[in-house]
Structure formats: C-alpha cells, structure tokens
C-alpha cells in the first residue's frame, strides 16, 4: 500500500542525464518504500530532438507555460501531493517566486543539486541577470525543507542558507554494469584504449590535454583515444585521423559497452568554481566498469581518486603523459587499480545505500 505521494519536478525528461540518474533511477526504490513517484519534467523529449533554434525556442516557451499551469494547480489543490522534489529550480532564469509561493502555502519541497548552478547567476557576465538573480538559488534553498547535494563544495554553499543538508552522490545502477561485464570480452592484442565520455558542452576539457594526446599517439603506435559524446566540430579531420581519435556518438544502449572497451578512463577539468560543483560522474562510470582513472585534481575528483591506488590526479601536460605511460606499460597496475575502483564503488557509491538514505529523508520530512 502506497503511503506517500511525491511530485518530482525535474528539469529534464529521462533523456537528460542529471534527471535520469538522480530522479528516474529511483522509481523502483521509492515504490519499494511505499512512496508513489509522479515525475513532471520541465523539458520533455522534444527538447532534445529539436535542433532548429525557432522550434527549440517554441518548445521552451511551451514548457514554461505547461509548468506554470501545473504550479497554479498545485498551489490551489495542495493536498494532492505530500511532498515536492525539485531539480535545481522551478524556472531557469526566472526569480524564485514560485518556490516562495510553495513555501507560503505550506507545501514542503526538497531541492536537489548536482551542479553549481548558482554560478550561472552570481558569476554571470550579463549585468541584468547578475543583478536580478545572483541570490536566486540561495532563496530557493532557504525555503526548502531539505537540500540534497552531491559534494562538499555544494554542501558548503547550501549550509549558508539551510541547515538541513544531505549529501547524496550520483551513482549508477551497478547491477546493469555487472550484467554487461559478465558477457563482455575484449579482443586479445587489441589496441590500448584511453577513453572519455561526456557531451558537446564538456568536450572543451579534452582540448586542454590535446597536446598530451598528440604526443602520446606519436610515441606509442598501438594506442587509440575513444571520445564518446565528443563534439567532433572542435577538431580537424586531419587531427582525428592522425592521432588515432575515435569519435563515438553517445547512446544509452551502448554507453556501458563503450566504457568496457576502454583500458583507462579520463576526466580532465578546468580548475574553476563551476567544475568544483561537479559530481565526478564520469569517474563513477569508469570505476563501475573496473577501469583505472586519470583526472584533474578538482572538486570531488580528489575524493574519488587516490593517487597510485585507483588512479592518478594530474595537472600539467607532462603529468598527463606520465600517467598515460605508467598504465600503458604496467598491466599489473591496471588490474590493481581496477579492483580498488570497483570496491570503492560498492562500498561508498552504492545505489542501495542511496536508496535507503533518500527514502528515509522523504519519510522524515513529515
């Protein structure tokens, strides 16, 4: 018997990674804990498939109107749901008016952050946006019953405005990874693959280590760099061919298998406030596939990666090259780091543990 009815106002439909991993993936968890989960994304599937600017703008406008109507209904008939979960904010680039109205109507809400989105406003170069919205996320957090964050940087910000904070890392459904690993077998004497998975917006981080990639490809011939979800427009066709770059379109169906084809997973980042708010999810995915990792020493990366134990934290071009070389030349080191990574995922970045904490938080909100 379902005892609690929760409305989840995500930013995206299932197609959005943040919404998928921090909301949709908990549907079974909540159901097992007698929590009915109703998800209403701001941006649906059409948001991801429309490339034309005019059509995409129309989708955004329609999405805002639809959420406005939904919130009016919620404010009028507030007893329909016991609790509201909000991803980030109700309306991007709009004042926190509706979060305030929920609070004034006595409608409890929990807000979740896996990115430092407050920096979209308080560090925005547009003076109007900065002036009007620099304190927006602080207000959203202040009115929340609880705040969920994924790392220490976000927790530090949230604690300035709300004492009820829970840290919940972004995790994978590890059983899915285990099933794929049971049937996967890499070809013997295959090319040594250094891999990255990301999106068009995060592709810029690869450009920072491109000199290292080029140098390593020239030094060792039996090497390939696989870039999943990379924006190939950032590189010339000559560079892609010359330096053994394999650009792979991202798909949910092939995501795990693509990572299993890696020998090493990498996560370069800029050392800036935005990057410090990231959850290190790429690393979590690599580690869940039993891969050693190499990452920039920024934010949660420093928690996920322990130098020489499960990977390397590196900054300079030479350090990236040395890390590539150490793993390329040492199969035993790869095996040791791979096992350490998987154990860390099972012990510390565990879906079942998250499920228990998440469910308890919801039930204790009443």
Secondary structure, 3 states (H helix, E strand, C coil): CCCEEEEEECCECCCCHHHHHHCHHHHHHHHHCCEEEEECCCECHHHHHCCCHHHHHHHHHHHHHHHHHHHHHHHHCHHHCCEEEEECCCCCCCCCHHHHHHHHCCCCEEEEECCCCCHHHHCCCCHHHHHHHCCHHHHHHHHCCEEEECCHHHHHHHCCCCCCEEECCCCCCHHHHHHHHHHCCCCCCCCEEEEEECCCCCCHHHHHCHHHHHHHHHHCCCEEEEEECCCHHHCCHHHHHHCCEEEECCCCCCHHHHHHCCCEEEECCCCCHHHHCCCCHHHHHHHHCCCEEEECCCCCHHHHCCECCCEEECCCHHHHHHHHHHHHCCHHHHHHHHHHHHHHHHHHCCHHHHHHHHHHHHHCCC
